[in-house]
Amino acid sequence: MSEIFEAAEATIFLADFASADPAGKINALGVGWQFTPLMQQGLTPGQAVAALIELPRQFVGHQVAVSLTLLDGAGEPVTTPGPSPDQPGQVVRVGQLPVVQMPTDDVAKALLEALLDHYRGGHDARQLRADYEAERKRVDKMLDTLTVINAQVR
């Protein structure tokens, strides 16, 4: 087994229909069934198999071959009537994961302080901790009151 195979985590699901859009996202309808009925002609309705394969960051940029084989209960590949060309695995490139890199700690600290100023009204860690403690006391008092009310109702 290859290092990529060992590191991969795959989620495979069945759907009534599935396709990949130009951005590489899966568009699927009727997802998550496990059994399919036979129609009057003895055939099954149309169906799709979709796979999401997750790999660790170290494989970004690698090309890997991906193939899915449907096996029967005995572990043999399922065959269908009619022509069935031997298709090689589809080669895919492991996508780039989004990464945010700060040039220096000073820039990161300035960004954090700006975000804290915007969302919390301050970036002083001591004040944020004091606000947290005050909120915790308020919630504890409310829970105590609700406990007393609940005991009185019973």
Contacts in CASP RR format, 6 or more apart in sequence:
PFRMAT RR
TARGET T0000
AUTHOR 0000-0000-0000
METHOD contacts of the structure
MODEL  1
MSEIFEAAEATIFLADFASADPAGKINALGVGWQFTPLMQQGLTPGQAVA
ALIELPRQFVGHQVAVSLTLLDGAGEPVTTPGPSPDQPGQVVRVGQLPVV
QMPTDDVAKALLEALLDHYRGGHDARQLRADYEAERKRVDKMLDTLTVIN
AQVR
4 55 0 8 1.000
4 59 0 8 1.000
4 62 0 8 1.000
4 64 0 8 1.000
7 55 0 8 1.000
7 56 0 8 1.000
7 59 0 8 1.000
8 53 0 8 1.000
8 54 0 8 1.000
8 55 0 8 1.000
9 53 0 8 1.000
9 54 0 8 1.000
9 55 0 8 1.000
10 51 0 8 1.000
10 52 0 8 1.000
10 53 0 8 1.000
10 54 0 8 1.000
11 51 0 8 1.000
11 52 0 8 1.000
11 54 0 8 1.000
12 49 0 8 1.000
12 50 0 8 1.000
12 51 0 8 1.000
12 52 0 8 1.000
12 68 0 8 1.000
13 28 0 8 1.000
13 31 0 8 1.000
13 32 0 8 1.000
13 49 0 8 1.000
13 50 0 8 1.000
14 31 0 8 1.000
14 32 0 8 1.000
14 33 0 8 1.000
14 34 0 8 1.000
14 36 0 8 1.000
14 47 0 8 1.000
14 48 0 8 1.000
14 49 0 8 1.000
15 28 0 8 1.000
15 29 0 8 1.000
15 30 0 8 1.000
15 31 0 8 1.000
15 32 0 8 1.000
15 47 0 8 1.000
15 48 0 8 1.000
15 49 0 8 1.000
15 50 0 8 1.000
16 29 0 8 1.000
16 30 0 8 1.000
16 31 0 8 1.000
16 33 0 8 1.000
16 45 0 8 1.000
16 46 0 8 1.000
16 47 0 8 1.000
16 48 0 8 1.000
17 28 0 8 1.000
17 29 0 8 1.000
17 30 0 8 1.000
17 46 0 8 1.000
17 48 0 8 1.000
18 26 0 8 1.000
18 27 0 8 1.000
18 28 0 8 1.000
18 29 0 8 1.000
18 31 0 8 1.000
18 48 0 8 1.000
18 49 0 8 1.000
18 50 0 8 1.000
19 26 0 8 1.000
19 27 0 8 1.000
19 28 0 8 1.000
19 48 0 8 1.000
20 26 0 8 1.000
20 27 0 8 1.000
21 27 0 8 1.000
26 50 0 8 1.000
26 52 0 8 1.000
28 48 0 8 1.000
28 50 0 8 1.000
31 50 0 8 1.000
36 44 0 8 1.000
36 45 0 8 1.000
36 47 0 8 1.000
37 44 0 8 1.000
37 45 0 8 1.000
38 44 0 8 1.000
39 45 0 8 1.000
49 68 0 8 1.000
49 70 0 8 1.000
51 66 0 8 1.000
51 68 0 8 1.000
53 66 0 8 1.000
55 62 0 8 1.000
55 94 0 8 1.000
57 97 0 8 1.000
59 94 0 8 1.000
60 94 0 8 1.000
60 95 0 8 1.000
60 96 0 8 1.000
60 97 0 8 1.000
61 93 0 8 1.000
61 94 0 8 1.000
61 95 0 8 1.000
61 96 0 8 1.000
62 93 0 8 1.000
62 94 0 8 1.000
63 91 0 8 1.000
63 92 0 8 1.000
63 93 0 8 1.000
63 94 0 8 1.000
64 91 0 8 1.000
64 92 0 8 1.000
64 94 0 8 1.000
65 88 0 8 1.000
65 89 0 8 1.000
65 90 0 8 1.000
65 91 0 8 1.000
66 89 0 8 1.000
66 90 0 8 1.000
66 91 0 8 1.000
66 92 0 8 1.000
67 87 0 8 1.000
67 88 0 8 1.000
67 89 0 8 1.000
67 90 0 8 1.000
69 77 0 8 1.000
70 77 0 8 1.000
70 78 0 8 1.000
71 77 0 8 1.000
71 78 0 8 1.000
72 78 0 8 1.000
102 108 0 8 1.000
102 111 0 8 1.000
112 123 0 8 1.000
113 122 0 8 1.000
113 123 0 8 1.000
114 123 0 8 1.000
116 122 0 8 1.000
116 123 0 8 1.000
116 128 0 8 1.000
117 123 0 8 1.000
120 128 0 8 1.000
120 131 0 8 1.000
122 128 0 8 1.000
END
